[in-house]
Amino acid sequence: MIDRAPEIVITGIGAASPIGVGFEAVRESLAAGNSGVRRLGAFDTPEFPVRIGAEVVDFEPKKHVSARKSLKVMSRSIQLAFASAQAAIDQAGLKDSGVEPDRIGVEFGADMMQVEPQELVDAFRTCVTEGKFDYAQWDERAMGEMFPLWMLKYLPNMPACHVAIAYDARGPNNTIVLAEASSLLAIAEGMRVIQRGAADAMIVGGTGSRIHPMTWAFRDNIQLHSPRTEQPELVSRPFDAGRDGMVYGEGAAAFVLETRQNAEARGARVLARILGFASRFEACTPAKTFPGEAIRASIRQAMAEAHLEPSEIGHVNAHGLSTRLHDQGEAHAIRDTLGDVPVTAMKSYFGNLGAGGGAVELLGTLSAFETGSVPRTLNYEQEDPQCPINVVREPLATKHKTAVVLNQTLMGQSLAMVLAGE
């Protein structure tokens, strides 16, 4: 805990998600209960193990990315991140705010970004001898068939770099690569940067995608994906007794953070406040063990920093992966630390977005603060005795503009952030 730390507020929000591009579009989808999960358009072939997912379907790079010349060195995940940051900066009025460039930093969460297979086809073919790939030929032949700046499209630190370059943000710049914990941790780290006096404003967020054939080939947790392919919008069902696995998606969100003093001095509207944060770890084995002790510890520490009691929390924005094991562990941790607090799960709308998940899921809480209504958890139809929590089934009017937001990784990293509305 940091004593006498300045209050950190959110003054800008941007999003490129499966349920809308822009915070207003996301808020409207949440209010209407619209799912972003559908049959995959780009990779819907029998050969792939994943047939459904949550794509950002209405995203046009040239419309949403002002840095047009940089598009050729931006992968899709980077484009989504930049568009989100651009919207957040515009809403906050940060570009012409008078804040010195050296006092503006950038912190983003990102996944390892996977290459588009077609970009390597020609290079691969030059190294095939008698029907077999010859590794010895790669250095000599392949590189001449590849775009010289190819690697820049897929480095996880590039979202933060592109944003900083475009907006002349010369302050602290960092990238967090920690799977599903990446973006919420990046937001928290951005808060700490300001609190320790290294910046006056931070552009923070995350971007990620789990709907890519290279990701499916690389990751070994594909068995945690739901086997269902029919009625895609009904598949992701966190905490429901009938859940049978997660759904993959893509998306990004970004925020502008600053001290309340700085925001008020320049006339910026305060959208929300960050009151506390904690990160804890316990050893877990994907699909086998998930005790939830790190979740309990992170919630308790974040609540202590926020100086709040469980009775003062309006809702929990849960990780809600929609797997048997992980939902059960998280539910018991929430019950043990926060009691009967209402719980909503944003992954019911768009599934697991990887590194972008925490940032995009945070939009659900910010929407609740703005509208006074906690978004429902989609597809929650039958209570599971092994998940003893108060799941929000329908939009819930609330007077408590406070929330705990949770994220975890399959390997045991746990994060908890406490926020409040104005």
Secondary structure, 3 states (H helix, E strand, C coil): CCCCCCCEEEEEEEEEECCEECHHHHHHHHHHCCCCCEECCCCCCCCCCCCEEECCCCCCHHHHCCCHHHHHHCCHHHHHHHHHHHHHHHHHCCCCCCCCHHHEEEEEEECCCCCCHHHHHHHHHCCEECCEECHHHHHHHHHHHCCCCHHHHCCCCHHHHHHHHHCCCCCCEEEECCHHHHHHHHHHHHHHHHHCCCCCEEEEEEEEECCCHHHHHHCCCHHHECCCCCCHHHCCCCCCCCCCCECEEEEEEEEEEEEHHHHHHCCCCCCEEEEEEEEEECCCECCCECCCHHHHHHHHHHHHHHCCCHHHCCEEEECCCCCHHHHHHHHHHHHHHHCCCEEEECHHHHCECHHHHHHHHHHHHHHHHHHCEECCCCCCCCCCCCCCCEECCCCEECCCCEEEEEEECCCCEEEEEEEECC
